[in-house]
Amino acid sequence: MVQLDTQHPPYVVVGRDRLPVEPTVPFLRDLSLGDNSPLTCRSYAYDLLRWFRVLWLLGVEWDKAVEAETAAMVGLLRSAANPQRRRSNPDAPRPGSVNLRTGKRYLKPGYAASTINHALTVVSCFYDFHAESGRGPVMNPVPASQARRQALVHLDPTEPVPVFRRARLRQKATGADPRAIPDAMWEEFFAALNHNRDRAAILLYVSSGARASELLGVTPADIDWSGQLVHVISKGTREREAIPASPQALVVLAAYLDAAGLPPAHSPILRARRGPDRPLTYWAMRRVIQRVNEKLKTNWSLHDLRHTAAERMANDPNLTLVEVRAILRHTDLATTGRYLRARVEDLFDALQAHYNRPKVERSIPSGYDPDDFKAVFGG
């Protein structure tokens, strides 16, 4: 898979001869022309590359593939080790284990069920596209649940998704609960940061609920200091939208910019600290979180900061769920509602008061016969 200089498509799948795989080109072009993100095209291209590698291994032409080849791909993904899970450090936590401090599970060594389902969706869309144009097989090699498809055609996005039996080869994917950093651990997490750039970024993340890539693209022209707003390019709509920022975050950000210098008006404000002057990348920001984890023996992720912001806002009695949805820019109110919950680790004081509350002893006022009370109210 290689990136092209063209916009439609931005990526293309290449074969063993280093030439583009012809059937994938019109599909990826149609995908990009449908106003999909270049990252979506990149993700689809990788899934198609995996599919064609399976076909090349089995010696099957793409337009002769049947459900057996799809089953072979699913079996491969269920049994193969994910190269992204490889760790060079022998003392690294075992994949799939649970961090005792955070309660979060480390990623498992293989491919997640959602990854397998995404691959099946991409292959199914690929064959649907060619079937509509009369170039592919009549039968899609990926089994589908027709009842689910018919039910989702005219589904209102504000209504809950009905539950249907999974199609064959689809994996059972359970939605993981959002993992926010508890208040008791937030102080030590923030104290482990050693530079105002990192402190400003973390405070902006946790006060605005911005996604990682959105905040890394903020320029000096995107900051409304007096209005305490930051403008970002939203991941979903790709429109410039305003998000709130806490006063503390803006104070630390101002201190960082005062020391590092203000970049040009249309350059990102978060810059690399070493080497040539350049914008801070996602992987560099991710490494900031990893260094904190190594120091604290935790396994928080960059996206957990958005979860932290969402859970704090959703459980604030002064904010309605509709307001939180607007801040987080969720399409579905049910997505915001996932953060409306109480966690045991955040209820320590309330639980201690509950455990230590004395038992109420029933007493009978003087002048009343205990036997009469027993006859009327029971023993």
Buried (B, 14 or more C-beta within 10 A) or exposed (E): BEEEEEEEBBBBBBBEEEEBBEBBBBBBBBBBEEEBBEEBBBBBBBBBBBBBBBBEEEEBEBEEBEBEBBBBBBEBBEEEEBEEBEEEEEEEBEBEEEBEEBEBBBBBBBBBBEBBBBBBBBBBBBBBBBBEEEEBBEEBBBBBBEEBEEBEEEEEEEEEEEEBEBBEBBBEBEEEEBBBBBEEBBEEBBEBBEEBBBBBBBBBBBBBBBBBBBBBBBBBEBBEEEEBBBBBBBBEEEEEBBBBBBEEBBEBBBBBBEEBEEBEEEBBBBBEEEEEEEBBBEEBBEEBBBEBBEBBEBBBBBBBBBBBBBBBBBBEEEEEBEBBBEBBBBEBEBEBBBBEEEEEEBEEEEEEEEEEEEEEEEEEEEEEEEEEBEEEEEE
